[in-house]
Amino acid sequence: MTTHTQQAKASGTFSLGGDLPVTRLGFGSMQLTGPGVWGDPADPEEAVRVLRRAVELGVDFIDTADAYGPIVAEQLIKKALHPYADDLVIATKAGFTRSGPGDWRPVGRPEYLRQQAEMSLRHLGLEQIGLFQLHRIDPKVPLAEQIGELKLLQQEGKIRHIGLSEVTVEELEQARETAEIASVQNRYNLADRSSEALLDHSEARGIAFIPWFPLATGELAKPGGPLDALAERHGASPSQLALAWLLRRSPVMLPIPGTSSVAHVEDNIAAAGLSLTDEEFDELTAAV
Ligand SMILES: NC(=O)c1ccc[n+]([C@@H]2O[C@H](COP(=O)([O-])OP(=O)(O)OC[C@H]3O[C@@H](n4cnc5c(N)ncnc54)[C@H](OP(=O)(O)O)[C@@H]3O)[C@@H](O)[C@H]2O)c1
């Protein structure tokens, strides 16, 4: 049931893989861990409240990864939200090993990707993962083998859709020779548009584009940042403008802003209801 409190719904819907609808403004869970995306967050109870508040406000698309913590973010999602609402889609990832804070090393060997899919099913308490993303392509393993294993997991019903992360147009097309790809997740925000070609390519093919660092890790949300003056004029927060710009940029855009605080999750989700005029969109595009 959609109530007036479900603000996120105003961002509209996108169908992942053509058959799995999600509300476009989602939530990213990487901030719910310790420094360097390692270990527990400073305030685990607040992390639980953040996740519950996001869902209360209409978010039904949550991005996570086995590598966040590792395991910490997935377990918090389960603690906060299990048993899950029927419409909740959890997108997790595999393909990065962790050896310490800030340390990320790709491993894409098929048996490892399979193990991590099984671990994510267990840690999240799911029978099927809605969207399973290859966190990074492992340059040491043929891409067809990495995607081939994900396709097997899909055929076995363990994952519903396959996504990629940090890829080029060429890599996306190469992966599509092995399996259908429902989404790509690359760094993209007002201040970093280096993945513009991938975005346009994805839009033309109905593939979701999930921009990570949508707030440029908070740089676009900070007081005194580049969006301050425009935000004041608009009666919105800088973070809301940055997210409204992303939502307006493409109908396949699914922003997943991350935060460890309830106040910020409320601020971010209110961006769903913010519509920009053509002039405002152009002004923002030119501002940063
Ligand atoms: N595929 C990949 O390789 C990859 C890489 C990185 C991230 N991701 C995904 O993308 C998601 C989003 O990225 P992110 O969380 O790192 O960066 P982000 O969304 O760009 O920014 C998060 C930062 O902004 C701050 N912030 C959030 N809302 C704010 C607000 N309303 N006002 C002021 N500050 C605010 C947060 O601090 P507070 O906690 O204090 O609010 C945090 O420091 C992640 O959670 C993760 O799911 C994927």
The ligand as a MOL file (V3000), in Angstrom:
LIG
                    3D

  0  0  0     0  0            999 V3000
M  V30 BEGIN CTAB
M  V30 COUNTS 48 52 0 0 0
M  V30 BEGIN ATOM
M  V30 1 N 29.9820 -0.7610 -7.0060 0
M  V30 2 C 30.9370 -0.1940 -6.3370 0
M  V30 3 O 32.1280 -0.4230 -6.5680 0
M  V30 4 C 30.5790 0.7500 -5.2400 0
M  V30 5 C 31.5640 1.5940 -4.6800 0
M  V30 6 C 31.1750 2.4720 -3.6780 0
M  V30 7 C 29.8590 2.5080 -3.2440 0
M  V30 8 N 28.9240 1.6670 -3.7910 0 CHG=1
M  V30 9 C 27.5070 1.7020 -3.3780 0
M  V30 10 O 27.0460 3.0140 -3.5710 0
M  V30 11 C 26.4070 3.4620 -2.3650 0
M  V30 12 C 26.5100 4.9630 -2.2660 0
M  V30 13 O 27.8580 5.3520 -2.1180 0
M  V30 14 P 28.4100 5.9570 -0.7560 0
M  V30 15 O 27.4330 5.6700 0.3340 0
M  V30 16 O 29.7840 5.4930 -0.5570 0 CHG=-1
M  V30 17 O 28.5600 7.4890 -1.1020 0
M  V30 18 P 27.5060 8.6870 -1.3060 0
M  V30 19 O 26.1090 8.1710 -1.2710 0
M  V30 20 O 27.9550 9.4690 -2.4650 0
M  V30 21 O 27.7970 9.5740 -0.0220 0
M  V30 22 C 27.7770 9.0760 1.2730 0
M  V30 23 C 28.3830 10.1130 2.1830 0
M  V30 24 O 27.5620 11.2690 2.1790 0
M  V30 25 C 27.1430 11.5780 3.5070 0
M  V30 26 N 25.7260 11.9500 3.3880 0
M  V30 27 C 24.7070 11.1710 2.9480 0
M  V30 28 N 23.5470 11.8570 2.9520 0
M  V30 29 C 23.8340 13.1010 3.4040 0
M  V30 30 C 23.0400 14.2470 3.6540 0
M  V30 31 N 21.7300 14.2590 3.3880 0
M  V30 32 N 23.6610 15.3720 4.1240 0
M  V30 33 C 24.9870 15.3610 4.3790 0
M  V30 34 N 25.7980 14.2910 4.1720 0
M  V30 35 C 25.2250 13.1660 3.7030 0
M  V30 36 C 27.3420 10.3240 4.3100 0
M  V30 37 O 27.6640 10.6240 5.6390 0
M  V30 38 P 26.6530 10.2660 6.8640 0
M  V30 39 O 26.8000 8.7920 7.0980 0
M  V30 40 O 27.1490 11.1050 7.9690 0
M  V30 41 O 25.2810 10.6380 6.4070 0
M  V30 42 C 28.5110 9.6660 3.6070 0
M  V30 43 O 29.7330 10.1570 4.1000 0
M  V30 44 C 27.1300 2.6910 -1.2720 0
M  V30 45 O 26.4070 2.6950 -0.0540 0
M  V30 46 C 27.2590 1.3500 -1.9110 0
M  V30 47 O 26.0400 0.6260 -1.7680 0
M  V30 48 C 29.2840 0.8050 -4.7790 0
M  V30 END ATOM
M  V30 BEGIN BOND
M  V30 1 1 1 2
M  V30 2 2 2 3
M  V30 3 1 2 4
M  V30 4 1 4 5
M  V30 5 2 4 48
M  V30 6 2 5 6
M  V30 7 1 6 7
M  V30 8 2 7 8
M  V30 9 1 8 9
M  V30 10 1 8 48
M  V30 11 1 9 10
M  V30 12 1 9 46
M  V30 13 1 10 11
M  V30 14 1 11 12
M  V30 15 1 11 44
M  V30 16 1 12 13
M  V30 17 1 13 14
M  V30 18 2 14 15
M  V30 19 1 14 16
M  V30 20 1 14 17
M  V30 21 1 17 18
M  V30 22 2 18 19
M  V30 23 1 18 20
M  V30 24 1 18 21
M  V30 25 1 21 22
M  V30 26 1 22 23
M  V30 27 1 23 24
M  V30 28 1 23 42
M  V30 29 1 24 25
M  V30 30 1 25 26
M  V30 31 1 25 36
M  V30 32 1 26 27
M  V30 33 1 26 35
M  V30 34 2 27 28
M  V30 35 1 28 29
M  V30 36 1 29 30
M  V30 37 2 29 35
M  V30 38 1 30 31
M  V30 39 2 30 32
M  V30 40 1 32 33
M  V30 41 2 33 34
M  V30 42 1 34 35
M  V30 43 1 36 37
M  V30 44 1 36 42
M  V30 45 1 37 38
M  V30 46 2 38 39
M  V30 47 1 38 40
M  V30 48 1 38 41
M  V30 49 1 42 43
M  V30 50 1 44 45
M  V30 51 1 44 46
M  V30 52 1 46 47
M  V30 END BOND
M  V30 END CTAB
M  END
